[in-house]
Structures are given as structure tokens and as C-alpha cells.
Amino acid sequence: MTLKIFRRFFQSQNYRGLFTETQASIFAQIQSKVADYVNASMARFITGDLSIENDWSTCITELGRMGVDRYVSIHQEAFDAKYSK
């Protein structure tokens, strides 16, 4: 459900022309990896295969390794460039 909402928002007018070509390429690469990992992890948390108490930190570390900080900074840079005028 959350991913469907994200995709609908991402594909809406709000994002058209927001990213440079380079930003869009990096953003898409990271987003693909992160979305796959989040979906798989979410399913594992729901089914009990992963535990919030024992596995959450590992998931956060893995998201960092995947470049989620760069993902957020690209989004912020693009947003600031478009809307800070």
C-alpha cells in the first residue's frame, strides 16, 4: 500500500522537471534498491522472520549502505533548487 502511494505521488506533476538528468539517474538507481529492500524487510517483519527489537538496527544500517542518505540529499537539493525562488 505505501509503495503504491509513493509511486503515484512520484509519478504525479509534483516531480516532473524536479531532478536534473544526473540526479534522476542516481535517484532512480537508489530508489529501486531501497524499495526492493524495504518491501522484502517489511514482509519479513510482518511474518516474524525479522524482529523490531533485534533486527531494526541492521535494516537501518543496510539502508545507509544502499545510499539512502544520498537519496534524501538529492531529493532535497532538487526541491530547494525548484522551490527556493
PyMOL commands that set and color helices and strands:
alter all, ss='L'
color gray80, all
select helices_A, chain A and resi 2-10+13-15+21-47+52-66+68-83
alter helices_A, ss='H'
color red, helices_A
deselect
rebuild
show_as cartoon
